[in-house]
Amino acid sequence: MAFRCQRDSYAREFTTTVVSCSPAELQIEGSSGKKEVLSGFQVVLEDTLLFPEGGGQPDDHGTVNDISVLRVTRRGAQADHFTQTPLTPGTEVLVRVDWERRFDHMQQHSGQHLITAVADHLFGLKTTSWELGRLRSVIELDSPSVTMDQLAAIEQSVNEKIRDRLPVNVRELSLDDPEVEQVRARGLPDDHAGPIRVVTIEGVDSNMCCGTHVSNLSDLQVIKILGTEKGKKNKTNLSFLAGNRVLRWMERSHSTERALTALLKCGAEGHVEAVKKLQASSKLLQKNNLNLLRDLAVHIAHSLRNSPDWGGVVTLHRKEGDSEFMNIIANEIGSEETLLFLTVGDEKGAGLFLLAGAAEAVETLGPRVAEVLEGKGAGKKGRFQGKATKMSRRAEVQALLQDYVSTQSAEE
């Protein structure tokens, strides 16, 4: 059977009865990105206003007697609602849907049907799958490429049909109805039960579908095709926005445009050229800075080598620099007579380190240095370098190196 949400996608609340309620668990993604398991209940209702995920469309959000429903999934002819509060079987309950989310999904799903039909009609581009994403939706087309001219033609055609206010009708057909053969489809789920639901855009497309849809293309407002990317197995992914998502996208774009106008001191038409000039200037400055840093590294290396304190353990820290800077110093010094400990970065935070000297000593001390600095690294042939998180512990490393040198001298 079709659920209430499928029979009337515009309904926002209705009353039904609890059929069953059993303990269950739900795996979700936590705030840290790790999987978490919630304990709760799987509630089955006589009918539901909340769409269970399927057909490329996510599930609805909503409440049952003001209890939040965290997930809705389909199991055969029934929908399972996950809640963290039990509901008593036989109880009459009020179901409310998160209308903003529902209407957004209706716009995106009907938009997908329209784009799919037009792309096929105009250019024979078949849809193999689609995904209704949180920010944008993606249609997978069975073609290795789609031209910009084709995208422009598809976008123009779908928006003309929206302006034509074409009706969108939903019907139910029995499996043996001859009309089923004329309906576009990508196959039915293995656990499908009952009649087949057919969504028809008048004069454009008829398609088997379980999702929620607008009743007229005018409710889509507008469709914006954002572009394409190479998909898997010689397919192309077309991304798009429909309805209110286009308005939100325009708001973000306009906000960015205003900010860039203030920063670049020119109108929107000059933003690209202004950024190109800044990029060229930045590259030149980086090149000059790199040359100066290399010259500085050579100068520092000679100063260290000619210092009266030369020998034993030599340390140096600079806030500015990188791995190349440290390696230039080590190359210029080129001595195994001393242990050279170089660091760059935040004096008390994170940074980079390099230990250079006799191969045997570096092989022994390198991992211990990384451990003291709470970092990690690797090395070979008298060099060990890596990243550190606790530059504040440089003095402990220096003491470790001094102890090693003193021990070696005593043994000799």
N, C-alpha and C positions, 0 to 999 in steps of 0.2 A: 504494500500500500504506500501511497505518498503521505508524508508527514504534513502537518498543518503549515509548516514553514514553506513547503513546496507547493501546496495548494493556494496559499496566499502569502506571497513574499513580503507584502506591505503590512501585514498584521504585526503589531508591536507587543500585544499581550493577550493572553487567553487563559481559560481555566480548564484543567484536566485532572486526572486522578493518578495517584501513585500505584503502580502495579507491584513493584518489588524494590527492595533495598538490601544490598549485601556488602560486607566489608571488601575493600579493594585498595590497591596501591597505584600511584601515578608517578611516573618518572618525568621530572622537569629539569630544565637548565637553570641552575642557581645564579645568583648575582655575580659569583666569581667565575662563571663559565663552566663549572663542574656540574655533573649530573647529581640531582637530589631526588630522593624518593619520599613522596607524601603519602601518609595513611589517610584513608577516607572511606567513601562508600560509592558503589555503583548503583545509580537509581534509574529504574525504567518507568516511564510514564505511559499512559494509554495512548497519548499522542504528544507531539512536541512542537514548540515554536522555534526551537533552537536547532539549526542545521548541523548535522554530523559531518565532519570533514570527509571529503571525497570528490572525485572528478576534478582534481586540481584546485579545489576551493577549500580553504581552512574552515574550521568549525566556528559557529557563532559563540559570542560571549553573552551571558545573561544571568538571570536569577530564577530560582524556584522558591516562592514564599520568602523573597528577599535573601535567600541563601545563594551565595555565588556558585555558579557552575564553572569549574575550571577546565573541563574538557568534555566534548561531546563526540562520540564515535558511533559508527553504524555497525550493527551485528545482525546480518540477515535483514529481517523486516522490522527490527526494533532499533532504538537509539539508546545508548548508555550515557548517562550524565554523571560525571564525577563530582562529588561534593565532599566537604570535610565535616558536614553535619548530617546525621541520619534523617530520613523522612519515613513516616509510618505508612505502610501499604494500606490502600483504601482511603487515604486522606485526599480531600480535594485541595488542589494547590493552584496558585496563580503564577504563570510563567511569563517573564518579561525578557525581551531581547534588547541587547545593546544596539540601538537603532543606527547610530553613526557607523559602527563597524559593519552591520548588516547591509546598509545601503551602499557603503563603499564596495563591499564584495559583489553586490548586485551589479553595480556599474562596471566593475572590472571584468566580471564573468560575461555579461552581455557584450561588453566591448570586445572581449576575446572572440566570441562567436562571430561578431560582425567582421573583425579583421580577418579571421580565418576564412570566412566565406568570400570576402572580396579578394583576398590574395589568391585564392584558388580560382575564382572566376576570371580575374584579369590576367594572371600569369601562370596558372597551373601549379602554384606553390602550395603543397599539401602540408597541413599541420600534423605533426607526429606526437606532440605532447605540449603541455603548458603548465605554468606555475603562477599562482596568484601570490606575489611577494608582499612583504610588509610595506615597502616603499614603491616598488614598481613591479609590473608583471612581465613575464617572458613567454613568448610563443616559439616553440621549436619548429622550424620549417625544413621540409625534406629537400634541401638544396644546398650545395656547397657555398653559394653566394647569392646575395640580393643587391641589385644596384641602387644607387641613390635615386635615380629616376623612378624605379619601381616603388620604392618607399614613398616618394612624393605622390605618385598616382594612387597608391593604396590609401594614404592619409586623406587626400582630397575626396576620394570616393566615399569613405566611411563617414566623413563629416557632412557630405551632401545628403547621405541617407539619414543622418541624425536630424538635419534641418527639414527633411521630408516627413518627419514625425511618423515613421513606419511602426505599426503595431507589432508587439511581441506576444505570441500566444503560447500557452502550455496545454498540451493534451496528453491523455493516457491511451495507449494502444495495447491490445492483447498481442502476445508473442506470435500468434498465427495470422495477424492482420496483414494482408498483402501490401499495405502502405509502408510497413516496416522496411521492406526491401528498398524503398525509395529514400529512406532517411539516412543522412550521413552519420557515421558512428565509428568509434575506434574499439568496439567490443564492449560486452557487458561484464561486470564483476562475476567471479565464480559463484558467489553466494547471493546473486540477484534473485529476488522473489517478487511475484506479482506482475502487474502490467508494466509496459515500457513507457517512460515519460519522454515526450517529444517537445522540444522548444523550437518554435517557428518564428523567424523574422519575416514578415509578410513580403513576398516577392523576392526574397534574398536567400533564405537558408532554412532548412529543417534539420535538426540535430538531436540525437538521443542525449539526454543530460539530466543529472540529478540535482543540479545546483539551483540557487535562487537567482531570479532575473527581474529586470525592469519590465513593465508592461508596455512601454512605448520607447522607442529609441531617443525621443526628445529628453528623457530622463538621464541620458548619458551626458548631456550638455555639449561635450567636445571630447575628441580623442587626440592625443599627441603621441606620435611615434618618435621615440628617443634615438633609435638607431639599431644597429645590428652588431653582433660579435660572432666569431667563428665558434660553432658548436662541436659536438662530438660526432665522429663517423660521417663526415661530409655533410653536416647539417648546419643551419644558421639560426642563431637565437635573436629574435626580434623583441626589443623591450618597448613597452608603451605605458601611458597613463590615461585614465579615463575619468571624466567628471570632476569631482571635488579635488582629486589628486592633481589635476592640471592647475587648478587655482592655487593650491598650496605650493606647487612647484614654481608658479609664477611669482608668488609672494617671496619665496626664498631667493629666486633669481633677481628680483627687483631690489631686495634688501642688499644682496651682494653687489649689484650694479651701483647702488648709491654709495656703499662703502668704498668701492674701487674709485668712483668719481672723486670722492673726498681725498683719498690717499694719493691718486695719480694726478690730481689737479687738471683733469680733462674730462670731456664728455664720454659717454659710453662708446661712441664711434671711434674714439682714439685709444681705448683701453689696450687693445692687442698690440698696437705699435709701441705704446708706452712701456708695456711689459717686455717686449723684445729688446728695447733699448736698455732697460734695467738689467736684463739677463746678460747682454753683451758687456755692460759695464761691470757686472758682478764677476763674470768669467775673467776679465782682464785684471781685476783687483785680486782675485784668487790666484791667478798665475803669478802676479808680482809678489804677493804675500808668500807663495810657495818658494819662489826664488830667494827672497829675503830670509825665509826660515832655513833654507838649505845653507846659505852663506853663514847664518848665525850658528848653525850646527857645526860647521867646519871650524869657525872661530872658537866656539866653546871647547871642541875637541882638542885644539892646539893649546888653549889655556890650561885645560886640565892636565895635559901631558907635560907641560912645562912648569906646572905648579910645584913648589917645594914640598907639598904634602903628597905628591904622587907616590903610589904604591899601596899595598894592602887592600883597603876597601875605599873606593871612590864613589860618592853618591851625588846625584843632581836631580832636582825637581823643578819643573816649569809648569805653569798653568796652561800656557799655549804650547801646542805641539801635537805630533801624532807618531805612529809607529815608524814612519819614514825618517822623521826628525831624529828619533833615538837611534835608529840603525845607522844613519850617516855619522853620528858621533862615534858609535862603536866601530864603524869601518875606518874612520880617520885615526882613531887611537890604535886599533889593531894590535893590542898587546894581551898576552896571557899572563903577564906578571902581576896583574891586579884583578880584583873583582869589581866590575863596573855595574852599579845599580842605578838605573835611570827611570824616572817616572814623569808622566805628564797628566794634567787634569786637575780636578778639584782637590785642594790640599787635605780636606777631611772627608770627601765623598768618593765618587767613582773616578776611574781613570785607567791609564795604560801603564805597563811596567816592562822593563827589559833588564835581564841579568846577563852579563857577558864576562868571559874569562876562560880559564882552563877548562877543557871539555869535561874532565872528571868532576871538577868542583861544581860546575854549572849543572851537570846531570844530577848530582846529589842534592844541591841546594834549591834548584828551580821549583820543584813541586812544593817544597817547604815554604818558599817565599810566597807562592800563590795561596797556600793555605793560610798563612798569617794575614795576608791582605784580603782574605775571603773572596778570592777570585779563581780564575782558571787560566791555564795556558799550556803551551807545548814548546818543545825546543829540540835542537840538534846542533852538533858541531860547535859547541861553546856558546850557544845563544839559547835563552829561554825567555819567552815573552808572552804576554796575555793581558787579560782585563782584570781589574780589581774593583771591589766595592768599598773597601775601607783604607783609603790612602792615609788616614789618620794614624795607621799602625806602621808607618814607614820607619820610625825609630826602632821598632822591634825587629824589623828586617835587618837594619844596619847592625844592631847588636848581634843578631844571629850570624851575619857574615863575619863580623869582627871575631866572634868566638871561634868560627871555623878557621879563619886565617891564623889566629893565635895558636890553636891546637896543632895545625899543620907545621907551623914554625917550631913549636916545641918538640915535635916528633922528629924534625930534621936535625 
